[in-house]
Amino acid sequence: MFPAQKDSRLLSGNLSSLISLAGENFSILRGACLGIPGFLTLSFDLVLYLLLVSTNTTPGTAHILSFFSAGAFFYFLILRKVLPKTRHRESFRSGRRRLVSFLTVALMAMFLRGGVLATFVGPLGVQLAILPAIAISAAISYVGCAFFVLSREEKGSDRDLRWTVLAWAVIGYTFLLRLFYLGAIDLLPQEAYYWNYAQHLSIGYLDHPPMVAWIIWLGTFLFGDTEVGVRLGAFAAWVVTALFCCRLTRDLFDSCTALRALLLIAILPFFFAVGLSVTPDSFLAASWAGVLYFLERCLLGGRRSAWWGVGACAGVGILSKYTIVLLAPAVLLFLLIDRQSRAWLLKLEPYGATALAFLLFVPVIIWNAQHQWISFVFQGSRRFLDTLSFTFPELAGSVLLLLTPTGVLAAFVALSSRGETKQEGIDISWERKKRLFISLFTLFPLLFFVSFSLVRTAKLNWTGPLWLAVIPLMAWQMAPQENRQVTPILKFLQRAWAPTIVIFVLFFGLALHFWALGLPAVPYPKGGEVSLLLGWRDLARKIDRIDKEIQASQGIKPLVVGMDKCYIASELIFYRNELGGGREKKELISYTTGRHLFGMDSLMYRYWFPEPRIRNFRSENSILILVTREIPEINKDLISSCGWKMDKLQELDLKRGGVPIGRYYYVLARPDQ
């Protein structure tokens, strides 16, 4: 269970206590790891890796084999020799629990090491990249062994301190995991599409407001057209989300509960994902958290100036994604329900905040006015007037995926509990207002999405930000509280969080390592949605070669057409630009487009490659390279009716590290004279 820590001053004194708690273990490990045995372990790891890569073993496989070989050497020849020298040996964990703890620490070290290796392979090369990877894995293993492998059975204050260590360790580990994998994994198709937003910088777009484009433009301006440059804004947005949520929880409860809330923001799948991949949800979550924090300062703290924070965050949020407007009726309901808060309806600050948010949103309104209100239609009436569809099971499944089963149960218990969250020195009316705040700002958006899913298609990611309001209460219930009866379900939850945290931290590391470097004897999936994660560099390389062959043989610059909605064209521009070192980016953008040439939907590409350019290409002696993942997407009759005749369909087998990972198709098309 998580410890019940009431005094927030405990957090500031925990660091010295934790070092003292692990001091004996650090001193024992220092003698072993910094001596000859430690030197031999690191040397064995390095030499075996270099031998394996010299035999054409992939870096991912080589580092795993060398790491676990050295890890076995470390465990059996060092750790098992260390314990007999330790006083009070009987107070330490059993051999089985110690082995499980060691394997957990080892896996965490290996997954993070994979990200470091993948990050430095480019600038340092395959041989030298292993050096920083070994350094980071050695540091993780050293600290993990001191705190969790050579740890005594948890009793009293030691248990409190050890849970604090676990929280900080997981927060720090997931922070580093995101950081080192930012540039180690290929862009998701959506990310590549939003990068293309930034290449056509504007104050509005068809399917989303412009914030994601602006942030990507800034990131790539600072760090170039790289995966890191594209994703850095999402990473920063996660930090902002975590800070706002932490401060909100501290104001509602205390600093110890705030630490647990920060832990939840670190490991819940939705927040982990939006801190790694750049989407409008990354900035929506940060804005949503900011609105909640400033609203609490207004509605519960009584600070008039905080309304300007509400307006600023709401304005940034609506520039990120329109769904943040669901907080507006929730605010109005709160003001109407809570008697004390009704006084705000007669003050200027709430209306000033509304005006500020509207002022920030004016650029999007201007763009829509210039484009027949197409974005509002796309995100609004088009969805509401769509065909009837019952998608509540999918919505429920997405909540389980975004929060984990433990998180869903914890949110349900938090929202349905009638137990008081009273703290010393705080009156019951404030406690009731706090409960109303948490419940209303969670349940109103949730009920909207549930109602929508009963008749229309709901999306996987929609509910993600709304859980920010209940996370403080979930974090408070993670620890047993004095003078409060603990129900069996709450007791179960308090015990379930520890394995949930460990399982999902390991799952994140495993998934990222597999995505970036693969796993020995585990093939990449072929086909399906998973294939959209891999192979884009190889596809770009093959299409680039075909493009250059056509130019060399026929003297014609072909137009590359992605035959899905927008993803193939977007990925090809990004990775062909990487192949050329950015020298031909404008030309790539001008000569790559979507399937709207044949009357099909390709989102923003119909604005980036308008009808006059289509007519020019059709009238010239032009060549199209039609690229697809699914053969049915190339409709011969439709393409012929648009004035083009096609050659024979060709296959493109994609590989990664010499391993087949999927198949794409292409066909050349010329004007039908």
Secondary structure, DSSP 8 states (H G I E B T S, - for coil): -------THHHHHHHHHHHHHHHHHHHHHHHHHSSHHHHHHHHHHHHHHHHHHHTT--HHHHHHHHHHHHHHHHIIIIIHHHGGGSTTGGGB--HHHHHHHHHHHHHHHHHHHHHHHHHHHHHHHHHHTHHHHHHHHHHHHHHHIIIIIS-B---HHHHHHHHHHHHHHHHHHHHHHHHHHTTTS---HHHHHHHHHHHT--S--SSS-SHHHHHHHHHHHHH-SSHHHHHHHHHHHHHHHHHHHHHHHHHHS-HHHHHHHHHHHHHSHHHHHHTTS--HHHHHHHHHHHHHHHHHHHHTT--TTHHHHHHHHHHHHHTT-GGGGGHHHHHHHHHHHSTGGGGGGGSHHHHHHHHHHHHHHHHHHHHHHHTTTHHHIIIIIHHHTS-----HHHHHHHHHHHHHHHHHHHHHHHHH-------TT--HHHHHHHHHHHHHHHHHHHHHHHHHHTTS---TTTTGGGGGGTHHHHHHHTS--TT----HHHHHHHHHHHHHHHHHHHHHHHHHHHHHT-BTTB----STGGGGGS-HHHHHHHHHHHHHHHHHHH----EEEE-SSSHHHHHHHHHHHHHTTTTTHHHHHHTEEEGGGGT---TTHHHHS-HHHHHHHHHTT--EEEEESSGGGS-HHHHHHTTEEE---EEEEEEETTEEEEEEEEEEEEE--
